Amino acid sequence: MNNYYLIFSSLLLFIPILIHIFKNILKKNNTRKQDIICLIILCNIIISCLFWYNPIKYSLIHKIDGICAKISFCIILYYILLIKKSNIINKLKFLLILFFTIISFLYSNKFSSDVWLCYEHLICHLIFHIFISIGACFAFV
């Protein structure tokens, strides 16, 4: 396992963007808030791929990636839980995904603190990318 798998898993964030695009083509119910979230996700994809291409711990791109990820995480979380109209079942599903997202991030952080880019760090971060991609889909469904 190497860092290039994390470039690929970062690209999974295109899934919620594609959902937004196809939903707009089919139903024409475009919202500016969702367009902004798509732009935020796109920025995260680019920065994440740049970082994972050459993952130097504490480098400038690593710090930018971390800051952008945290800001977008908060914005998307706020949108899904407090702005987007959704039924309670979908909110609970999102909270379950959020729980697994946080757990996988915490384990990734723990393992990366022990040994940077160790197998466990990369696996947990890959799982984290999968969960954030699933979670981001809730902004558009």
N, C-alpha and C positions, 0 to 999 in steps of 0.2 A: 504494500500500500504506500502510495506517495502523495505528495501535495497536489498532483494533477487531478486526482479524483475530486478534490475540493473545488477545483475550477469547474468541473462538470456539474457537481452538486449545486454550485452557485447559479448555474444556468437554469436550474429547476425553477428559479424565481420568474422565469419567462412564462410559466404556466398561468399564474394569476393574471398577468398582462394579456395573454392570449384569451383567457376567459372574458376579460373586460372588452377586448376588441371584438370578439365574436358575438358577445351579448349585445354590443352596440350595433353591429351590422344587422342582427336579427330583429331586435326589438326597438332600436333607436331611442333607448332611454339613457342617454349619456348624462353624466353628472360631472361637473367641474371638480368636485371633491375626489371622485374616483380617478379622474384624469391626473390630478396632482399626486395621488397615491401611486399611480402607474409610473410617473416620472421619478418619484422617490425610489421605487423598487428598481427601476432601470439604472439609476445612479448607484444603488447598492450592488447591482450585478457587476457593473463596470469596475467599481472600486474593489469589490471582493475578488474578481478575477485577476486584477492587477496585483493585488496582494498575494494571492495563492500561487501566482506564477513564480514569484520569488519571495517566499514567506520568511522574511527576516524579522525576528522578534524585536519589538520596540522600535522598528524603523518608522519613518514618517508615514509611509503608506499604511502600516499596521495601525498606527494611532488614528489616522483619518478613517480607515475602515471601521475601527471600533466605535468612534464617535458617530459616524454616519449610521451605522447599524443600530446603535442605541437610540438615536433620535428617530429614525424611521420606525423602529419597533414601538416606541411610545406613541407616535402619531397614528400608526395603523391600529394599535391596541385601542386607543381612544376612539378612533372612528368606528371600529367594529362594535365595541361595547356600549358606546354612549351616543353615537350619531346615527349609525345605520339602523334602519328599521328591520328587525328580524324577530322571528318567534323564539320562545324560550328554549326550545329543543336545540336550535342552531347555536344559540348563545352558550348553552351547556356543552355542546360538541366543541365549540371554539375554546372554551375554558379547559376542556380535557386536552386538546392539542397544545394549548398554552402551557399546561402543567408539564407535558412531556418535552416541550421546547425548552423550558427553564431547566428541567432535570438534565437533559442532554448537554445544554450549555454549561451547567455547573460541573458536570463530569469532564467535559472537554477542558474547561479552565483548570480543574484540579490536575488532570493528567499533563497538560501543557506546562503547569508550574513545576511538576516533577521532572519531566523530560520533554523538551520542546520537540514537536513533530514525531513523538513516539506513536506506535501503532494505535494505542488506546485513545490518544488525543485525536488522531485523524479520524478514527471510526466514530467517536462521540461527536466530533464536529460535522462529519458527514450526516449523521443522524439528525443533528441540530438543523442543518440546511434543509433536510427533507421535511422536518416538522415546520420550519418557518415558511416553507413554500406552501405546504398544506394550509397553514394558518392564514397566510396572506390571501388565499383563495376566498376566504370568508368575507373579505371586503367586497367581493364582486358577485357572489351567489345569493 
